[in-house]
Amino acid sequence: MSMTAGGISARDLLHDLIPKLKATESFVNDTLVVMIDQAPPGEERLRRERQRQEFQLNLTMIRMNLKHLLKRHAHLLDEVSEADDLSPGQMLKLDEHERVALESARALYEQTQALQTR
């Protein structure tokens, strides 16, 4: 994902960040729940439950800001989603909250990937 301090390309948002966010949500809602269920009672289970709560809180913040971003740039995103070429589309300007949310989404995805490879 190519994100600058002030923006992200429309294509990267639609074809990289959002699919990774969906994969992260799937991990939290499916895989992490199984890990919690299979963990023996005690510290490991509590640690996984806290981890799930933290992920869910982050995902809520990310979704809220992503919704705002998608609404603000809907016309530009429609153009990219309808285009057949692989051009990155316009750079979408991010406000501070959106930038933090997208960085958090990337970090959360990396964390879930690391957990899955252990």
ROKE-330934 format. One line per 8 residues: number of its first residue (from 1); their letters; for each residue y, x, z of N, C-alpha, C. Coordinates in nm, 3 decimals. Layout:
NUM = a = Y:X:Z:Y:X:Z:Y:X:Z | ... .
This chain:
1 = msmtaggi = -0.116:0.085:0.000:0.000:0.000:0.000:0.122:0.089:0.000 | 0.209:0.068:-0.097:0.332:0.147:-0.102:0.446:0.064:-0.046 | 0.483:0.099:0.075:0.591:0.029:0.141:0.696:0.132:0.176 | 0.819:0.103:0.140:0.928:0.192:0.177:0.991:0.140:0.305 | 1.090:0.211:0.354:1.158:0.169:0.477:1.223:0.032:0.460 | 1.262:-0.001:0.337:1.332:-0.126:0.318:1.259:-0.232:0.239 | 1.139:-0.199:0.186:1.072:-0.299:0.104:0.928:-0.268:0.071 | 0.869:-0.361:-0.001:0.732:-0.351:-0.051:0.730:-0.416:-0.188 .
9 = sardllhd = 0.648:-0.365:-0.278:0.641:-0.429:-0.410:0.569:-0.563:-0.397 | 0.608:-0.654:-0.481:0.548:-0.787:-0.480:0.397:-0.779:-0.502 | 0.354:-0.695:-0.596:0.211:-0.680:-0.625:0.136:-0.624:-0.505 | 0.192:-0.524:-0.439:0.126:-0.467:-0.321:0.112:-0.570:-0.210 | 0.212:-0.653:-0.194:0.205:-0.757:-0.092:0.093:-0.854:-0.124 | 0.089:-0.902:-0.249:-0.009:-1.004:-0.287:-0.151:-0.951:-0.303 | -0.164:-0.829:-0.355:-0.297:-0.781:-0.392:-0.352:-0.671:-0.301 | -0.273:-0.627:-0.205:-0.322:-0.525:-0.113:-0.307:-0.571:0.032 .
17 = lipklkat = -0.185:-0.600:0.073:-0.162:-0.632:0.213:-0.225:-0.765:0.254 | -0.204:-0.869:0.179:-0.258:-1.001:0.218:-0.412:-1.000:0.221 | -0.481:-0.942:0.122:-0.628:-0.935:0.134:-0.674:-0.854:0.256 | -0.602:-0.746:0.288:-0.638:-0.669:0.406:-0.613:-0.748:0.534 | -0.508:-0.827:0.534:-0.480:-0.912:0.649:-0.590:-1.016:0.666 | -0.635:-1.074:0.556:-0.745:-1.171:0.563:-0.873:-1.105:0.615 | -0.900:-0.983:0.571:-1.018:-0.911:0.620:-1.006:-0.883:0.769 | -0.886:-0.851:0.814:-0.863:-0.826:0.956:-0.885:-0.954:1.036 .
25 = esfvndtl = -0.833:-1.066:0.987:-0.853:-1.194:1.056:-1.000:-1.230:1.061 | -1.072:-1.204:0.954:-1.215:-1.231:0.951:-1.288:-1.147:1.055 | -1.251:-1.020:1.064:-1.312:-0.932:1.163:-1.289:-0.986:1.304 | -1.164:-1.022:1.334:-1.129:-1.070:1.468:-1.199:-1.200:1.499 | -1.204:-1.292:1.403:-1.261:-1.424:1.427:-1.412:-1.429:1.416 | -1.473:-1.334:1.349:-1.618:-1.337:1.331:-1.687:-1.218:1.398 | -1.663:-1.100:1.348:-1.734:-0.982:1.395:-1.704:-0.950:1.541 | -1.578:-0.956:1.578:-1.543:-0.924:1.717:-1.600:-1.027:1.814 .
33 = vvmidqap = -1.607:-1.152:1.772:-1.668:-1.256:1.857:-1.815:-1.225:1.880 | -1.884:-1.182:1.775:-2.026:-1.145:1.788:-2.040:-1.025:1.881 | -1.949:-0.928:1.868:-1.954:-0.810:1.954:-1.934:-0.851:2.102 | -1.846:-0.947:2.125:-1.823:-0.996:2.261:-1.948:-1.068:2.313 | -2.005:-1.153:2.229:-2.124:-1.229:2.269:-2.242:-1.138:2.299 | -2.254:-1.028:2.226:-2.368:-0.938:2.243:-2.345:-0.834:2.352 | -2.223:-0.819:2.397:-2.194:-0.721:2.501:-2.248:-0.770:2.635 | -2.302:-0.679:2.713:-2.350:-0.719:2.846:-2.230:-0.757:2.934 .
41 = pgeerlrr = -2.253:-0.847:3.029:-2.143:-0.883:3.119:-2.087:-0.758:3.187 | -1.958:-0.757:3.204:-1.898:-0.641:3.271:-1.784:-0.582:3.190 | -1.764:-0.453:3.211:-1.649:-0.384:3.152:-1.643:-0.391:2.999 | -1.755:-0.369:2.933:-1.755:-0.369:2.786:-1.712:-0.505:2.731 | -1.765:-0.610:2.787:-1.730:-0.745:2.742:-1.582:-0.774:2.768 | -1.533:-0.739:2.886:-1.392:-0.759:2.919:-1.300:-0.680:2.825 | -1.341:-0.557:2.794:-1.263:-0.473:2.704:-1.255:-0.536:2.566 | -1.366:-0.587:2.516:-1.368:-0.652:2.384:-1.287:-0.782:2.385 .
49 = erqrqefq = -1.294:-0.857:2.494:-1.216:-0.981:2.502:-1.066:-0.951:2.503 | -1.026:-0.849:2.577:-0.884:-0.808:2.578:-0.842:-0.761:2.439 | -0.930:-0.688:2.376:-0.903:-0.639:2.240:-0.882:-0.756:2.144 | -0.967:-0.855:2.155:-0.953:-0.973:2.069:-0.822:-1.045:2.096 | -0.785:-1.060:2.221:-0.658:-1.125:2.256:-0.540:-1.047:2.199 | -0.543:-0.916:2.209:-0.435:-0.833:2.155:-0.428:-0.847:2.003 | -0.543:-0.843:1.937:-0.546:-0.860:1.791:-0.489:-0.997:1.753 | -0.530:-1.101:1.825:-0.483:-1.236:1.792:-0.332:-1.248:1.812 .
57 = lnltmirm = -0.281:-1.189:1.916:-0.136:-1.191:1.940:-0.062:-1.120:1.826 | -0.111:-1.004:1.787:-0.051:-0.931:1.675:-0.060:-1.012:1.546 | -0.175:-1.073:1.523:-0.192:-1.152:1.401:-0.096:-1.271:1.398 | -0.071:-1.331:1.511:0.023:-1.443:1.517:0.163:-1.397:1.478 | 0.206:-1.283:1.531:0.337:-1.228:1.498:0.343:-1.192:1.349 | 0.238:-1.133:1.299:0.233:-1.094:1.158:0.241:-1.217:1.069 | 0.160:-1.319:1.099:0.161:-1.441:1.017:0.298:-1.508:1.016 | 0.362:-1.514:1.131:0.493:-1.576:1.141:0.595:-1.504:1.051 .
65 = nlkhllkr = 0.596:-1.374:1.056:0.690:-1.297:0.975:0.651:-1.295:0.828 | 0.522:-1.295:0.800:0.476:-1.300:0.661:0.514:-1.433:0.598 | 0.501:-1.540:0.672:0.541:-1.671:0.623:0.689:-1.671:0.585 | 0.770:-1.613:0.669:0.914:-1.602:0.642:0.939:-1.521:0.515 | 0.870:-1.408:0.503:0.884:-1.322:0.385:0.841:-1.395:0.258 | 0.728:-1.464:0.263:0.678:-1.536:0.145:0.773:-1.647:0.104 | 0.831:-1.713:0.201:0.925:-1.821:0.172:1.053:-1.765:0.109 | 1.104:-1.656:0.164:1.227:-1.596:0.112:1.213:-1.546:-0.031 .
73 = hahlldev = 1.095:-1.496:-0.065:1.074:-1.433:-0.196:0.977:-1.512:-0.284 | 0.963:-1.641:-0.260:0.865:-1.722:-0.332:0.881:-1.713:-0.483 | 1.002:-1.717:-0.533:1.024:-1.714:-0.679:0.979:-1.582:-0.740 | 0.999:-1.471:-0.670:0.955:-1.341:-0.722:0.803:-1.327:-0.713 | 0.745:-1.381:-0.610:0.600:-1.373:-0.593:0.528:-1.460:-0.696 | 0.586:-1.574:-0.729:0.529:-1.659:-0.834:0.522:-1.584:-0.966 | 0.627:-1.511:-0.998:0.631:-1.434:-1.122:0.519:-1.331:-1.127 | 0.497:-1.261:-1.018:0.394:-1.157:-1.013:0.255:-1.219:-1.017 .
81 = seaddlsp = 0.234:-1.328:-0.946:0.101:-1.389:-0.942:0.063:-1.449:-1.076 | 0.162:-1.488:-1.156:0.135:-1.545:-1.287:0.126:-1.439:-1.397 | 0.175:-1.319:-1.372:0.176:-1.213:-1.472:0.035:-1.154:-1.490 | 0.005:-1.118:-1.614:-0.126:-1.058:-1.644:-0.124:-0.907:-1.637 | -0.006:-0.847:-1.634:0.000:-0.701:-1.633:-0.015:-0.648:-1.490 | -0.023:-0.518:-1.479:-0.043:-0.457:-1.349:0.086:-0.396:-1.294 | 0.199:-0.440:-1.346:0.325:-0.386:-1.297:0.344:-0.425:-1.150 | 0.411:-0.341:-1.075:0.425:-0.368:-0.932:0.516:-0.486:-0.901 .
89 = gqmlklde = 0.591:-0.530:-0.997:0.687:-0.637:-0.969:0.806:-0.582:-0.895 | 0.895:-0.668:-0.859:1.014:-0.624:-0.789:0.982:-0.580:-0.647 | 1.069:-0.494:-0.597:1.060:-0.456:-0.457:1.119:-0.570:-0.375 | 1.045:-0.615:-0.277:1.092:-0.721:-0.188:1.162:-0.657:-0.070 | 1.282:-0.698:-0.047:1.360:-0.644:0.064:1.307:-0.704:0.194 | 1.285:-0.619:0.292:1.231:-0.663:0.421:1.338:-0.658:0.528 | 1.339:-0.760:0.614:1.424:-0.748:0.731:1.346:-0.668:0.836 | 1.407:-0.636:0.945:1.345:-0.551:1.047:1.215:-0.611:1.101 .
97 = hervales = 1.215:-0.741:1.126:1.095:-0.807:1.180:0.981:-0.806:1.079 | 1.013:-0.830:0.953:0.910:-0.828:0.848:0.853:-0.689:0.831 | 0.940:-0.588:0.835:0.893:-0.450:0.821:0.796:-0.415:0.933 | 0.832:-0.449:1.056:0.745:-0.422:1.171:0.613:-0.498:1.155 | 0.620:-0.623:1.111:0.500:-0.704:1.094:0.407:-0.644:0.989 | 0.462:-0.598:0.876:0.378:-0.540:0.772:0.318:-0.406:0.816 | 0.395:-0.328:0.889:0.340:-0.204:0.944:0.229:-0.235:1.045 | 0.250:-0.338:1.124:0.147:-0.379:1.221:0.021:-0.428:1.150 .
105 = aralyeqt = 0.039:-0.500:1.040:-0.076:-0.548:0.964:-0.158:-0.430:0.912 | -0.090:-0.330:0.859:-0.159:-0.211:0.809:-0.233:-0.140:0.922 | -0.166:-0.123:1.036:-0.227:-0.054:1.150:-0.346:-0.133:1.204 | -0.333:-0.263:1.212:-0.441:-0.348:1.261:-0.563:-0.339:1.168 | -0.537:-0.339:1.038:-0.646:-0.326:0.941:-0.719:-0.192:0.962 | -0.643:-0.086:0.980:-0.704:0.046:1.001:-0.786:0.048:1.130 | -0.736:-0.017:1.235:-0.811:-0.023:1.361:-0.943:-0.098:1.343 | -0.938:-0.210:1.272:-1.062:-0.286:1.253:-1.161:-0.210:1.166 .
113 = qalqtr = -1.111:-0.137:1.069:-1.200:-0.055:0.986:-1.267:0.053:1.068 | -1.190:0.115:1.157:-1.246:0.218:1.243:-1.352:0.161:1.337 | -1.328:0.041:1.390:-1.426:-0.022:1.477:-1.556:-0.054:1.404 | -1.544:-0.088:1.277:-1.663:-0.126:1.200:-1.746:-0.005:1.160 | -1.686:0.112:1.157:-1.761:0.231:1.116:-1.821:0.307:1.233 | -1.796:0.258:1.353:-1.855:0.326:1.472:-1.998:0.289:1.489 .
